[in-house]
Amino acid sequence: MSVAIALHRPSAAKGLRLRSQIMTDKINALRRDRIRRVLGSLDSETCERLNSALMTVTGLAR
């Protein structure tokens, strides 16, 4: 299965200080109490790309 990775450049508006990536083939569930803080945010275009990549990786894409 291919790895889908969305890349993000540092942006004060998105809250990212370093170049970041979302590794959709490394899905991991966390309990809500394990999440300490928000690291950044995604714009709607990136959210759509992430959703498509997750659908592909999980085999839910048509």
Residue pairs with C-beta under 8 A, 6 or more apart in sequence:
1 25
1 57
2 56
3 23
3 24
3 25
3 57
4 24
4 25
4 53
4 56
4 57
5 21
5 22
5 23
5 24
5 53
6 21
6 22
6 24
6 46
6 49
6 50
6 53
7 19
7 20
7 21
8 14
8 16
8 19
8 20
8 21
8 22
8 40
8 42
8 46
9 16
9 19
10 16
10 17
10 18
10 19
10 20
14 40
14 41
14 42
14 43
15 38
15 39
15 40
15 41
16 39
16 40
20 39
20 40
22 50
22 53
24 50
24 53
24 54
24 56
24 57
25 57
27 54
27 57
27 58
42 50
52 61
54 60
55 61
